[in-house]
Amino acid sequence: PTPPCILVTGGCGYIGSHTIVCLLNSPVKYSVVVLDNLANSSRVSLDRVAEITGLKDKPDELKSRLVFHEVDMCDKDAMRKVFEQSPKFDACIHFAGLKAVGESVEMPLSYYENNLVGTFILMRLMEEFGCRNIVFSSSATVYGAQDTMPITEESIVGLGITNAYGRTKYMLEEILKDFYKSSALAAESAANNGRTYDANQKWNITLLRYFNPSGAHPSGLIGEDPNGPPNNLMPYVSQVAVGRREFLTVFGDDYDTIDGTGVRDYIHVMDLAAGHLSAIEYMTKKDGGTFTFNLGTGNGYSVLQMVKAMEKACGHEIKYKVGLRRDGDIATCYADCALAKQELGWEAKLGLDEMCRDLWCWQQKNPNGFSSSS
């Protein structure tokens, strides 16, 4: 039998590229078709993926197992061409989307249009071409501001989300659940009318709610390469460490936490990537359904704890100044990941030291991200 083919949207990005490494290195021997419009990512990441996986030296295998299409998901015709030209997809991992929280507040229509419409086009094509397994990149932002920690999958979602980015994730989760219901009804109606309804016509939809991805592949060949000033703590800290930025601004040091700074659940990107493979394997055993999992470590670390861990990794002091709290920030946020362990057999294995070590390795080798090599 031919090995399964996985469609990865947004595959040149941070989490996408690391997940593709796991797919290509898996004993299952997945082949991967990547879609990306390169709006916030670099084509170089896939060359590095080929290097890490050893496919760079096997041009024939590379050509068949890692195919790239520079396509905007909102371009219906270009998307259709990808489906027509590709082998039948066994599953899709849907990473693509605009994701800068601050920018989403400034230009909400672009965020709603891009993240929602692109997903509608994708789902219609998947349905038409008979690929009915999707892993959706969701986010802990769907939980809004929670009063009780840790956050479980049963925690309320959709309330207190402070930005358009988070709302697109919440909306898409709800839309995907509605879509699943409609497919289940179609199966039921077929059965009632004596028509056979092919089992693999039932949809499996897995929503993965990421907490705070950090770190990089241990080779230092791929990592997080934000356009402009980073929106996330750790890439900012590493840019200060490497001398690209003068100091870090810590937003508030008067929270009710261990040292007054915000506490978050940081997860190594390689652990997160592995979670996507677990989700794909999990869906092959399922006969339709929607499944939701938190992917985090279950531990919270403060901003200053992260800075100290990065100082340890890079061997020198990292300058920071304390500023005002940011609107919409909460004191503490960390995950309960028991369900992913129980159902997917997945858990985070890497800790703070590995995250900072690998992030520093990436930052040192690529002080200006991928642009220094393209």
Buried (B, 14 or more C-beta within 10 A) or exposed (E): EEBBBBBBBBBBBBBBBBBBBBBBBBEEEBBBBBBBBBEBBBBBBBBBBBBBBEBEEEEEBBEBBBBBBEBBBBBBEBBBEBBEEBEEBBBBBBBBBBBBBEBBBEBBEEBBBBBBEBBBBBBBBBBEBEBBBBBBBBBBBBBBEBEEBBBBBEBEBBEBBBBBBBBBBBBBBEBBEEBBEEBBEBBEEBEEEEEEBEEBBBBBBBBBBBBBBBBBBBBBBBBBBBEEEBBBBBBBBBBBBBEBBEEBEBBBBEBEBEEBBBBBBBBBBBBBBBBBBBBBBBBEEEEBEBBBBBBBBBBBBBBBBBBBBBBEBBEEEBEBEBEEBEEBBBBBBBBBBBBBBEEBEBBBEBBBEBBBBBBBBBBBBBEEBBEEEE
